[in-house]
Amino acid sequence: MVREVAQVYRSFARQEARGRSAAYESLAEAVAGDPALCGYVASLPPDKRQPNLVFAAARYLLGGPADPGTLRELVSQSGAELTEVILARRTQTNEPARCAVLLPALARLPPPLALIDVGVSAGLTLLLDRYSYDYGGYRLAGTDPRAPTLRCQPRGPVPLPSRIPAVVWRAGLDLNPLDVTRDDDVRWLSCLVWPGEGDRAERLAAAIAAARRDPPAVHRGDLLAGLPALAARAPAAATLVVYHTSVLYQVGPGLREQFIGTVRSLGATWLSSEAPGVVPGTSRPATDEQMCVLAQDGHPIACADSHGAWLRWLP
């Protein structure tokens, strides 16, 4: 088990953190090479061993990103406290820039829109129409002038919209939703941002401020039982869109299949932005980049950076 943990952390360092967060690349390599740290991670439940969660929990307790020395000290002296945070929390990264990936697909649908975000975390990806956008110099203004501008580099024939579609209803669904009005939940969201990732922390803070001015409706519930009831609340005159970004990888294949069947039964447009292969039929194109595949009703239409930095439309 220790060897498997080492392989996971080494893979995270070289395939996910490299080029994105030098601090986490170094930290993950250090964990991979330290039998004591690998042993600690191996003692956690399998679904709680991922680097994102362990590093965020350490940051939550330390008040700043861990380095190899401070992580070793934390595990040695406060391992039980660290474990408590890890068991109580989950990776709920709520990156608002993912809206820039969804927007071109949403703008092709008949307005107005009714939105359901599954695995919504704190609801920041429900505020699509409030943000402004900059696609390599092509700009669109949102409804909230104080909300952040989301920058996304288009690659290839991305169908950039002429306007942001009107949203008349929105709701989120999450097993353990975060509340943008609670300081502790906001603190956890900030801990999930990787160190050294440009302006992500500032963008998150601005999006949280926008959400606090008019918080979206976020409901507690699972992605199977809770979804049909929530969809029934959407206004009939609007185009219902059910979407999720980097969520389904956290559930098993059987539950994914049930969820997909549930979504298809609603008669809604389904948008997914997940790692290649998480949604059936969305295998990885020939590239080494860490990315997600944007699919509409299960059919791949684009590839994108997992945090919305770039978007490439497929032929």
Rosetta silent file (secondary structure, phi, psi, omega in degrees, C-alpha in Angstrom):
SEQUENCE: MVREVAQVYRSFARQEARGRSAAYESLAEAVAGDPALCGYVASLPPDKRQPNLVFAAARYLLGGPADPGTLRELVSQSGAELTEVILARRTQTNEPARCAVLLPALARLPPPLALIDVGVSAGLTLLLDRYSYDYGGYRLAGTDPRAPTLRCQPRGPVPLPSRIPAVVWRAGLDLNPLDVTRDDDVRWLSCLVWPGEGDRAERLAAAIAAARRDPPAVHRGDLLAGLPALAARAPAAATLVVYHTSVLYQVGPGLREQFIGTVRSLGATWLSSEAPGVVPGTSRPATDEQMCVLAQDGHPIACADSHGAWLRWLP
SCORE:     score description
SCORE:     0.000 S_00000001
   1 L     0.000  -40.604  178.544    0.000    0.000    0.000 S_00000001
   2 H   -60.216  -40.658  179.457    2.870    2.402    0.817 S_00000001
   3 H   -65.023  -39.389  178.305    4.327    1.757   -2.614 S_00000001
   4 H   -64.218  -41.058  177.496    0.971    2.493   -4.270 S_00000001
   5 H   -61.405  -43.506  178.880    0.699    5.792   -2.383 S_00000001
   6 H   -59.049  -41.443  179.493    4.192    6.738   -3.533 S_00000001
   7 H   -65.046  -40.446  179.648    3.213    6.060   -7.137 S_00000001
   8 H   -63.659  -44.730 -177.364    0.061    8.192   -6.834 S_00000001
   9 H   -72.434  -34.557  176.299    1.947   11.153   -5.368 S_00000001
  10 H   -67.422  -39.850  177.173    4.780   10.877   -7.863 S_00000001
  11 H   -64.334  -41.100  177.640    2.251   10.797  -10.708 S_00000001
  12 H   -60.580  -42.999 -179.128    0.481   13.844   -9.240 S_00000001
  13 H   -61.657  -43.960 -170.361    3.780   15.723   -9.072 S_00000001
  14 H   -90.615  -26.006 -175.505    4.799   14.992  -12.650 S_00000001
  15 H  -106.734  -23.303 -177.652    1.466   14.922  -14.471 S_00000001
  16 H  -114.821  -47.635 -175.840   -0.717   17.426  -12.589 S_00000001
  17 H   -80.727  -30.803 -177.125    1.384   19.818  -10.499 S_00000001
  18 L   -60.168  128.845 -178.659    4.298   20.226  -12.914 S_00000001
  19 L    82.422   -5.943 -178.233    3.978   23.501  -14.784 S_00000001
  20 L  -120.140  -42.665  179.939    1.085   24.546  -12.566 S_00000001
  21 L  -148.018  100.632 -179.594    2.372   24.608   -8.984 S_00000001
  22 H   -62.109  -34.992 -179.044    6.079   24.194   -8.323 S_00000001
  23 H   -64.383  -43.300 -179.007    5.399   24.081   -4.586 S_00000001
  24 H   -77.689  -27.491  173.172    3.002   21.152   -4.868 S_00000001
  25 H   -61.735  -47.770  179.704    5.213   19.375   -7.381 S_00000001
  26 H   -64.391  -41.567 -178.287    8.047   19.494   -4.856 S_00000001
  27 H   -66.525  -42.738 -179.730    5.789   18.521   -1.967 S_00000001
  28 H   -66.049  -38.607  175.800    4.269   15.551   -3.773 S_00000001
  29 H   -62.852  -38.771  179.156    7.714   14.291   -4.788 S_00000001
  30 H   -64.779  -42.064  177.607    8.801   14.591   -1.157 S_00000001
  31 H   -61.950  -44.820 -178.331    5.805   12.565    0.029 S_00000001
  32 H   -59.797  -31.000 -177.716    6.518    9.906   -2.610 S_00000001
  33 L   -95.624    6.170 -176.573   10.081    9.562   -1.342 S_00000001
  34 L  -118.263  106.311 -177.767    9.234    9.488    2.366 S_00000001
  35 H   -58.623  -33.601 -178.957    8.056    6.100    3.728 S_00000001
  36 H   -68.011  -44.298  178.266    6.682    7.701    6.907 S_00000001
  37 H   -66.287  -41.675  177.104    4.518   10.179    5.008 S_00000001
  38 H   -62.420  -36.507  177.950    3.385    7.485    2.582 S_00000001
  39 H   -65.408  -38.976  177.011    2.521    5.300    5.568 S_00000001
  40 H   -63.119  -48.137 -179.825    0.409    8.070    7.050 S_00000001
  41 H   -61.098  -39.592 -179.666   -1.479    8.576    3.778 S_00000001
  42 H   -65.071  -23.275  179.542   -1.945    4.814    3.436 S_00000001
  43 L   -76.248  -12.607 -179.898   -3.606    4.747    6.857 S_00000001
  44 L   -81.294  157.909  173.803   -6.405    6.978    5.546 S_00000001
  45 L   -57.722  149.229 -175.633   -9.537    5.582    3.852 S_00000001
  46 H   -53.263  -36.228 -177.377   -8.925    5.054    0.106 S_00000001
  47 H   -83.315    6.735 -179.642  -11.153    7.966   -0.918 S_00000001
  48 H  -119.997   14.841 -174.735   -9.258   10.343    1.394 S_00000001
  49 L   -97.714   -5.529 -172.379   -5.702    9.788    0.153 S_00000001
  50 L   -66.575  142.237 -178.673   -5.625   12.153   -2.829 S_00000001
  51 H   -54.791  -41.627 -179.926   -2.920   14.845   -2.755 S_00000001
  52 H   -52.664  -45.307 -176.130   -5.405   17.682   -3.293 S_00000001
  53 H   -72.818  -46.655 -178.292   -7.249   16.803   -0.096 S_00000001
  54 H   -62.599  -44.144 -178.571   -4.220   16.041    2.083 S_00000001
  55 H   -69.128  -36.890  178.054   -2.389   19.205    1.036 S_00000001
  56 H   -67.517  -39.608  178.496   -5.488   21.384    1.491 S_00000001
  57 H   -64.691  -40.276  176.888   -6.102   19.949    4.966 S_00000001
  58 H   -62.804  -41.931  178.418   -2.495   20.654    5.922 S_00000001
  59 H   -63.670  -38.169  179.218   -2.873   24.212    4.662 S_00000001
  60 H   -58.751  -41.120 -178.291   -6.087   24.586    6.668 S_00000001
  61 H   -82.708  -34.165 -176.020   -4.217   23.757    9.888 S_00000001
  62 H   -82.783  -21.526 -176.212   -0.937   25.500    9.101 S_00000001
  63 L    83.557    5.990  177.817   -2.464   28.742    7.825 S_00000001
  64 L  -172.005  168.820 -178.013   -0.448   28.514    4.614 S_00000001
  65 L   -58.947  140.165  177.647    0.811   25.946    2.080 S_00000001
  66 L   -76.409  153.017  165.590    2.849   23.117    3.535 S_00000001
  67 L  -117.922  173.194 -176.337    6.401   22.333    2.509 S_00000001
  68 H   -54.246  -40.177 -178.810    8.036   18.936    3.086 S_00000001
  69 H   -66.959  -46.753 -178.335    9.388   19.953    6.495 S_00000001
  70 H   -69.892  -30.452  177.345    6.172   21.428    7.857 S_00000001
  71 H   -69.191  -42.673  177.476    4.125   18.501    6.535 S_00000001
  72 H   -60.351  -43.512 -179.364    6.425   15.986    8.264 S_00000001
  73 H   -64.985  -40.632  179.694    6.180   17.968   11.496 S_00000001
  74 H   -63.766  -45.436  179.473    2.398   18.202   11.219 S_00000001
  75 H   -64.363  -39.627 -177.264    2.008   14.463   10.646 S_00000001
  76 H   -70.358  -42.745 -171.525    4.423   13.681   13.468 S_00000001
  77 H  -100.084  -25.751 -175.940    3.025   16.068   16.080 S_00000001
  78 H  -136.093   38.355 -176.408   -0.606   16.613   15.044 S_00000001
  79 H   -60.575  -37.695 -179.298   -1.435   13.606   12.894 S_00000001
  80 H   -66.942  -38.928  179.085   -4.770   12.979   14.618 S_00000001
  81 H   -67.123  -40.215  177.404   -5.869   16.579   14.072 S_00000001
  82 H   -62.975  -43.744  178.787   -4.849   16.407   10.420 S_00000001
  83 H   -60.761  -39.625  179.631   -6.763   13.165    9.997 S_00000001
  84 H   -60.137  -43.067  178.693   -9.838   14.753   11.558 S_00000001
  85 H   -66.291  -44.250 -178.921   -9.814   17.554    8.973 S_00000001
  86 H   -60.815  -42.315 -178.541   -9.232   15.132    6.103 S_00000001
  87 H   -70.928  -29.935 -177.321  -12.118   12.899    7.169 S_00000001
  88 H   -83.078  -22.057 -173.358  -14.469   15.844    7.654 S_00000001
  89 L  -111.880  171.766  174.515  -13.668   17.565    4.351 S_00000001
  90 L  -146.915  163.909  177.789  -13.589   16.706    0.665 S_00000001
  91 L   -74.132  111.856 -179.249  -12.131   18.230   -2.467 S_00000001
  92 L  -129.126   46.724  178.679  -14.740   20.792   -3.494 S_00000001
  93 L   -52.629  126.290 -177.373  -12.707   23.073   -5.701 S_00000001
  94 L  -120.620   73.144 -174.673  -15.094   25.751   -6.938 S_00000001
  95 L   -82.497  109.385 -177.209  -13.137   27.388   -9.752 S_00000001
  96 H   -62.948  -26.359 -177.943  -15.295   30.132  -11.316 S_00000001
  97 H   -64.506  -14.805  174.447  -13.157   30.207  -14.488 S_00000001
  98 H   -63.505  -19.945  176.509  -14.723   26.908  -15.509 S_00000001
  99 H   -62.612  -29.860  179.939  -17.737   29.021  -16.507 S_00000001
 100 H   -67.855  -25.357  175.620  -15.677   30.293  -19.454 S_00000001
 101 H   -75.532  -39.304 -176.809  -15.535   26.716  -20.756 S_00000001
 102 H   -76.004  -31.943 -169.871  -19.295   26.229  -20.431 S_00000001
 103 H   -55.749  -47.538 -179.127  -20.397   29.587  -21.828 S_00000001
 104 H   -59.008  -34.628  177.703  -19.920   28.938  -25.591 S_00000001
 105 H   -72.494  -40.853  179.960  -22.013   25.764  -25.318 S_00000001
 106 H   -65.552  -35.519 -176.897  -24.694   27.451  -23.222 S_00000001
 107 L   -69.252  -14.832  178.433  -24.929   30.392  -25.617 S_00000001
 108 L   -87.196   -4.667 -178.040  -25.972   28.031  -28.441 S_00000001
 109 L   -92.387  155.282  179.046  -29.097   26.932  -26.543 S_00000001
 110 L   -65.069  122.211  177.324  -32.506   28.651  -26.775 S_00000001
 111 L   -80.509  164.043   -3.618  -32.734   31.306  -24.056 S_00000001
 112 L   -78.691  168.573 -175.000  -33.704   31.892  -21.360 S_00000001
 113 E  -110.988  146.914  168.523  -31.871   29.233  -19.377 S_00000001
 114 E  -117.085  126.043 -169.904  -32.613   27.362  -16.164 S_00000001
 115 E  -114.120  134.554  168.827  -29.416   25.955  -14.634 S_00000001
 116 E  -125.189  119.832  177.925  -28.732   23.026  -12.322 S_00000001
 117 E  -103.943  117.612 -178.458  -25.104   22.514  -11.270 S_00000001
 118 E   -93.899  130.728 -172.341  -24.492   19.050   -9.800 S_00000001
 119 L    74.243   46.366 -164.905  -21.649   18.891   -7.302 S_00000001
 120 L   -77.786  -14.828 -177.129  -21.967   22.636   -6.989 S_00000001
 121 L    59.499 -114.798 -178.787  -19.785   23.152   -3.887 S_00000001
 122 L   -97.375    0.207  174.622  -20.432   26.796   -2.915 S_00000001
 123 L    92.784   10.338 -176.012  -22.287   27.710   -6.119 S_00000001
 124 H   -68.580  -26.349  178.442  -19.686   29.882   -7.838 S_00000001
 125 H   -86.862    8.149  171.077  -20.158   28.086  -11.162 S_00000001
 126 H   -91.013   -9.770 -172.435  -23.873   28.941  -11.062 S_00000001
 127 L   -96.423   37.756 -173.191  -23.110   32.643  -11.586 S_00000001
 128 L   -54.096  -40.094 -174.979  -22.329   32.345  -15.296 S_00000001
 129 L   -82.658  -13.400 -179.579  -24.204   35.472  -16.302 S_00000001
 130 L   -83.350  -29.382 -178.915  -22.761   37.688  -13.562 S_00000001
 131 L   -75.937  156.650  166.393  -19.116   37.288  -14.605 S_00000001
 132 E  -100.167  162.521 -173.227  -17.439   39.099  -17.478 S_00000001
 133 E  -133.555  147.900  175.321  -15.278   37.173  -19.947 S_00000001
 134 E  -135.898  104.891  178.446  -12.114   37.734  -21.947 S_00000001
 135 E   -99.608   82.756  178.639  -11.406   35.178  -24.667 S_00000001
 136 L    58.940   35.551 -179.744   -8.006   36.292  -25.903 S_00000001
 137 L   104.719  -15.153  175.501   -9.172   39.900  -26.269 S_00000001
 138 E   -88.950  116.386 -168.976  -12.778   39.137  -27.210 S_00000001
 139 E  -114.456  146.526  175.360  -14.770   40.495  -24.275 S_00000001
 140 E  -133.482  136.270 -178.190  -18.271   40.041  -22.910 S_00000001
 141 L   -98.246  132.136  177.100  -19.719   41.991  -19.984 S_00000001
 142 L   -87.061 -177.879 -175.105  -21.711   40.236  -17.275 S_00000001
 143 L   -81.400  -14.784 -179.775  -24.556   41.579  -15.197 S_00000001
 144 L  -114.488  104.856 -177.600  -22.412   42.323  -12.130 S_00000001
 145 L   -64.663  -16.264  179.264  -19.722   44.942  -12.860 S_00000001
 146 L   -93.514   -7.430  177.328  -17.978   44.065   -9.591 S_00000001
 147 L   -74.605  157.238 -176.524  -17.712   40.354  -10.407 S_00000001
 148 L   -69.277  157.755  170.493  -14.379   39.111  -11.784 S_00000001
 149 E   -92.472  125.033 -178.496  -13.468   38.895  -15.462 S_00000001
 150 E   -94.595  122.756 -176.623  -12.734   35.295  -16.406 S_00000001
 151 E  -103.328  126.740 -178.013   -9.905   34.921  -18.916 S_00000001
 152 L  -139.530  128.665 -178.966   -9.829   31.908  -21.227 S_00000001
 153 E   -87.594  114.678  178.901   -7.601   31.460  -24.263 S_00000001
 154 E   -76.658  141.255  177.342   -9.598   30.102  -27.240 S_00000001
 155 E  -126.029  121.660 -178.952   -7.858   27.556  -29.458 S_00000001
 156 L    79.539 -163.629 -171.538   -9.279   26.792  -32.858 S_00000001
 157 L   -80.438   60.784  177.265  -12.828   27.577  -34.012 S_00000001
 158 L   -67.774  126.931 -179.841  -14.417   28.216  -30.632 S_00000001
 159 L   -77.120   80.032 -177.036  -17.959   29.574  -31.268 S_00000001
 160 L   -64.732  131.111 -174.802  -17.573   32.695  -29.156 S_00000001
 161 L   -75.219  152.618  175.928  -21.014   34.020  -28.203 S_00000001
 162 L   -80.137  -21.095  178.354  -22.239   37.475  -29.159 S_00000001
 163 L  -155.574  162.778  175.649  -23.866   37.835  -25.742 S_00000001
 164 L   -84.580  127.468 -176.493  -24.233   36.058  -22.440 S_00000001
 165 L   -66.143  150.106  178.139  -27.562   34.182  -22.353 S_00000001
 166 L   -71.770  137.212  176.861  -30.214   35.234  -19.863 S_00000001
 167 E  -114.458  119.403 -176.737  -30.557   32.997  -16.805 S_00000001
 168 E  -103.824  -10.470 -179.284  -34.005   33.045  -15.192 S_00000001
 169 E  -159.488  142.059  179.590  -33.523   30.256  -12.639 S_00000001
 170 E  -151.425  146.182  178.076  -30.552   28.508  -11.073 S_00000001
 171 E  -156.975  149.749  178.185  -29.983   25.896   -8.389 S_00000001
 172 E  -119.004  156.006 -179.825  -27.145   23.725   -7.171 S_00000001
 173 E  -132.607  129.814 -178.638  -27.047   20.199   -5.741 S_00000001
 174 E  -155.818  144.325  176.670  -24.329   18.835   -3.482 S_00000001
 175 L   -63.973  -36.354 -177.386  -23.970   16.153   -0.824 S_00000001
 176 L  -139.565   72.744 -174.473  -22.140   18.604    1.409 S_00000001
 177 L   -64.090  147.918  173.959  -22.659   22.129    0.068 S_00000001
 178 L   -97.233  151.790 -174.811  -20.417   24.972    1.159 S_00000001
 179 L  -113.687  117.126 -177.724  -21.899   28.304    2.196 S_00000001
 180 L   -66.319  -13.296  178.931  -20.279   31.477    0.836 S_00000001
 181 L   -90.878   -5.296  178.195  -21.621   33.388    3.839 S_00000001
 182 L   -99.406  123.182 -176.608  -19.717   31.160    6.320 S_00000001
 183 H   -61.407  -35.832 -178.198  -16.139   32.231    6.895 S_00000001
 184 H   -68.415  -37.788  176.904  -14.965   28.701    7.658 S_00000001
 185 H   -67.235  -38.448  177.318  -16.332   27.364    4.357 S_00000001
 186 H   -64.580  -39.463  177.102  -14.685   30.246    2.513 S_00000001
 187 H   -59.966  -42.152  179.420  -11.428   29.421    4.292 S_00000001
 188 H   -64.841  -42.217  177.447  -11.658   25.823    3.073 S_00000001
 189 H   -57.509  -41.419 -179.211  -12.273   26.967   -0.500 S_00000001
 190 H   -68.138  -30.644  179.130   -9.148   29.119   -0.344 S_00000001
 191 H   -69.874  -21.244 -179.712   -7.134   26.153    0.959 S_00000001
 192 L   -81.286   -9.376  176.380   -8.047   24.186   -2.180 S_00000001
 193 L   -79.280  129.926 -179.433   -6.247   26.711   -4.416 S_00000001
 194 L   -75.139  140.728  177.915   -2.767   25.494   -5.295 S_00000001
 195 L   -66.752  141.822  176.370    0.117   27.837   -4.463 S_00000001
 196 L    85.957   13.318 -178.043    1.766   29.546   -7.411 S_00000001
 197 L   -98.729   50.799  173.104   -1.251   29.435   -9.754 S_00000001
 198 L    61.010 -127.844 -173.640   -1.265   33.065  -10.824 S_00000001
 199 L   -98.112   20.782 -178.138   -4.385   35.007   -9.944 S_00000001
 200 H   -59.200  -41.829 -177.951   -6.585   32.071   -8.921 S_00000001
 201 H   -64.849  -42.573  179.441   -6.748   33.169   -5.279 S_00000001
 202 H   -66.873  -39.251  179.153   -7.742   36.732   -6.198 S_00000001
 203 H   -64.500  -41.502  178.360  -10.316   35.466   -8.716 S_00000001
 204 H   -62.282  -44.718 -179.544  -11.825   33.165   -6.098 S_00000001
 205 H   -61.702  -40.954  179.935  -12.084   35.983   -3.564 S_00000001
 206 H   -68.402  -37.832  178.471  -13.816   38.252   -6.100 S_00000001
 207 H   -67.826  -38.868  177.132  -16.254   35.486   -7.097 S_00000001
 208 H   -63.218  -41.896  177.938  -17.085   34.791   -3.446 S_00000001
 209 H   -60.738  -40.884  177.711  -17.764   38.501   -2.911 S_00000001
 210 H   -64.731  -41.428 -179.968  -20.122   38.473   -5.909 S_00000001
 211 H   -66.861  -36.076 -179.614  -21.899   35.376   -4.609 S_00000001
 212 H   -66.232  -28.339  179.134  -22.314   36.899   -1.152 S_00000001
 213 H   -67.848  -28.741  179.011  -24.158   39.866   -2.625 S_00000001
 214 L  -156.933   80.224 -172.302  -26.869   37.510   -3.932 S_00000001
 215 L   -61.410  136.238  175.683  -26.180   33.884   -2.937 S_00000001
 216 L   -73.141  158.754  178.636  -27.417   31.204   -5.358 S_00000001
 217 L   -77.402  117.758 -179.999  -29.756   28.487   -4.121 S_00000001
 218 E  -120.885  122.139 -174.242  -27.661   25.460   -3.176 S_00000001
 219 E  -108.374  142.721  176.098  -29.507   22.328   -2.024 S_00000001
 220 E   -84.073  127.406  178.735  -28.187   19.395   -0.026 S_00000001
 221 L   172.243  164.055 -179.759  -28.826   16.077   -1.765 S_00000001
 222 L   -90.532  163.732 -171.235  -27.288   13.249   -3.776 S_00000001
 223 L   -75.264   -3.581  176.415  -26.968   13.250   -7.537 S_00000001
 224 L  -104.234  -63.151 -175.407  -29.569   10.521   -8.021 S_00000001
 225 L   -69.797  -32.957 -174.181  -32.462   11.042   -5.619 S_00000001
 226 H   -82.547  -23.101 -172.195  -32.132   14.806   -5.432 S_00000001
 227 H   -69.851  -48.737 -178.847  -31.856   15.671   -9.096 S_00000001
 228 H   -59.515  -40.138 -179.581  -35.364   14.854  -10.462 S_00000001
 229 H   -65.507  -38.600  179.106  -37.079   16.744   -7.641 S_00000001
 230 H   -69.586  -41.362  179.074  -34.875   19.778   -8.195 S_00000001
 231 H   -62.053  -31.497 -179.895  -35.385   19.689  -11.955 S_00000001
 232 L   -65.986  -18.387  179.922  -39.159   19.671  -11.392 S_00000001
 233 L   -83.313  -15.474 -175.904  -38.857   23.135   -9.835 S_00000001
 234 L   -67.310  144.695  178.616  -37.357   24.710  -12.969 S_00000001
 235 L   -64.823  134.562 -175.147  -39.675   26.994  -14.986 S_00000001
 236 L   -65.220  -26.878 -176.337  -41.199   25.140  -17.918 S_00000001
 237 L   -79.974   -6.297 -178.476  -40.655   28.045  -20.322 S_00000001
 238 L  -101.750  156.642  173.732  -36.861   27.962  -19.883 S_00000001
 239 E   -79.710  114.964 -178.065  -34.275   25.633  -21.416 S_00000001
 240 E   -81.616  128.347  178.230  -33.193   23.363  -18.575 S_00000001
 241 E  -124.030  124.314  173.213  -29.449   22.634  -18.462 S_00000001
 242 E  -106.471  126.494 -177.471  -27.893   20.132  -16.068 S_00000001
 243 E  -143.022  162.998  177.485  -24.118   20.403  -15.863 S_00000001
 244 E  -155.680  148.624 -178.855  -21.125   19.413  -13.776 S_00000001
 245 E  -130.672  116.091  178.322  -17.399   20.176  -13.832 S_00000001
 246 L    52.228   54.074 -179.225  -14.811   17.731  -12.441 S_00000001
 247 L  -121.219  -46.912 -171.065  -17.340   15.952  -10.242 S_00000001
 248 H   -66.780  -19.869  179.089  -18.082   12.465  -11.605 S_00000001
 249 H   -64.468  -18.013 -177.788  -14.500   11.258  -11.191 S_00000001
 250 H   -84.901   -4.200  179.183  -15.211   11.158   -7.440 S_00000001
 251 L  -119.483  158.136 -176.832  -17.908    8.475   -7.769 S_00000001
 252 L   -71.392  161.877 -178.071  -17.695    4.882   -8.933 S_00000001
 253 H   -56.853  -38.435 -179.556  -18.550    3.695  -12.468 S_00000001
 254 H   -63.844  -42.666  178.973  -21.851    2.131  -11.385 S_00000001
 255 H   -68.627  -35.136  176.552  -23.083    5.338   -9.793 S_00000001
 256 H   -60.300  -45.933 -178.861  -21.942    7.309  -12.837 S_00000001
 257 H   -62.106  -40.158  177.881  -24.053    5.126  -15.108 S_00000001
 258 H   -64.471  -40.851  179.161  -27.090    5.591  -12.874 S_00000001
 259 H   -62.897  -45.518  179.810  -26.551    9.349  -12.854 S_00000001
 260 H   -59.782  -42.004  176.618  -26.264    9.503  -16.629 S_00000001
 261 H   -62.280  -38.843  178.531  -29.505    7.551  -16.941 S_00000001
 262 H   -64.538  -45.913 -179.967  -31.189    9.944  -14.521 S_00000001
 263 H   -61.305  -45.358 -178.074  -30.029   13.008  -16.441 S_00000001
 264 H   -63.320  -27.618 -178.072  -31.160   11.587  -19.774 S_00000001
 265 L   -76.345  -11.297 -174.465  -34.614   10.898  -18.337 S_00000001
 266 L   -85.693  -15.342 -176.055  -35.149   14.582  -17.496 S_00000001
 267 L    72.971   19.483  179.951  -35.297   15.877  -21.057 S_00000001
 268 L   -95.937  162.232  167.578  -32.685   18.499  -20.167 S_00000001
 269 E   -77.782  133.841 -176.146  -29.553   19.509  -22.035 S_00000001
 270 E  -114.833  119.499  175.137  -26.629   17.825  -20.280 S_00000001
 271 E  -113.940  130.529  177.810  -23.188   19.444  -20.226 S_00000001
 272 E  -129.061  137.765  172.655  -20.240   17.664  -18.630 S_00000001
 273 E  -128.024   97.327 -173.046  -16.653   18.814  -18.232 S_00000001
 274 E  -135.313  165.741  175.877  -14.724   15.883  -16.812 S_00000001
 275 L   -59.541  150.445 -178.029  -11.391   14.152  -17.189 S_00000001
 276 L   -53.781  132.958  176.957  -11.136   12.020  -20.346 S_00000001
 277 L    89.324  -15.382  179.119  -13.031    8.762  -20.063 S_00000001
 278 L   -63.652  -45.629  171.164  -15.042    9.663  -16.964 S_00000001
 279 L   -92.080  126.935 -178.538  -18.097   10.115  -19.179 S_00000001
 280 L   -52.768  135.508  179.310  -18.348    7.166  -21.622 S_00000001
 281 L    89.070    7.839 -179.609  -17.226    8.128  -25.116 S_00000001
 282 L  -119.144   57.085 -179.220  -14.922   10.947  -24.011 S_00000001
 283 L   -71.868  162.393 -175.398  -11.506    9.336  -24.325 S_00000001
 284 L   -70.982  128.298  170.528   -8.351   11.418  -24.304 S_00000001
 285 L   -68.279  173.311 -176.434   -7.248   12.993  -27.619 S_00000001
 286 L   -74.938   85.121  178.466   -3.592   12.778  -28.616 S_00000001
 287 L  -158.256  152.299  177.626   -2.112   15.287  -26.173 S_00000001
 288 L   -95.086   -0.660 -175.483   -0.082   15.265  -22.997 S_00000001
 289 L   -72.612  143.265  171.356   -1.937   18.205  -21.488 S_00000001
 290 L   -74.151  123.943 -172.263   -3.936   17.847  -18.321 S_00000001
 291 L  -156.594  174.169  171.483   -7.423   18.636  -19.432 S_00000001
 292 E  -118.867  159.702  174.240  -11.130   17.950  -19.339 S_00000001
 293 E  -107.631  122.371  175.213  -13.452   16.966  -22.164 S_00000001
 294 E   -87.146  124.571 -179.027  -16.530   19.143  -22.582 S_00000001
 295 E  -128.304  145.730  174.939  -19.456   17.053  -23.802 S_00000001
 296 E  -115.248  119.392 -176.677  -23.051   17.889  -24.661 S_00000001
 297 L    53.418   36.852  176.468  -25.515   15.070  -24.086 S_00000001
 298 L    87.113   -3.510 -178.188  -22.554   12.705  -23.944 S_00000001
 299 E  -104.062  121.645 -178.452  -20.971   13.823  -27.228 S_00000001
 300 E   -61.039  132.700  177.523  -17.525   15.507  -26.979 S_00000001
 301 E  -123.746  -16.953 -178.329  -17.517   19.051  -28.346 S_00000001
 302 E  -162.303  163.181  169.146  -14.341   20.573  -26.867 S_00000001
 303 E  -116.588  149.371 -174.953  -11.251   20.053  -24.737 S_00000001
 304 E  -151.363  153.779  169.220  -10.369   22.462  -21.968 S_00000001
 305 L   -61.419  142.745 -174.992   -7.964   23.197  -19.189 S_00000001
 306 L   -64.967  -20.021  177.999   -9.365   21.781  -15.966 S_00000001
 307 L  -112.046   14.732  172.058   -9.402   25.264  -14.418 S_00000001
 308 L    84.188   13.376 -176.935  -10.662   27.108  -17.505 S_00000001
 309 L   -70.485  -29.844  179.335   -7.402   28.684  -18.712 S_00000001
 310 E  -148.450  160.194 -178.439   -7.954   27.565  -22.334 S_00000001
 311 E  -143.003  127.516  178.150  -10.632   26.007  -24.532 S_00000001
 312 E  -122.568  118.052  179.856  -10.191   24.097  -27.802 S_00000001
 313 E   -77.105  140.865  179.449  -13.259   23.271  -29.889 S_00000001
 314 L   -86.919  151.432  179.030  -13.256   19.893  -31.600 S_00000001
 315 L   -60.757    0.000    0.000  -13.891   19.558  -35.371 S_00000001
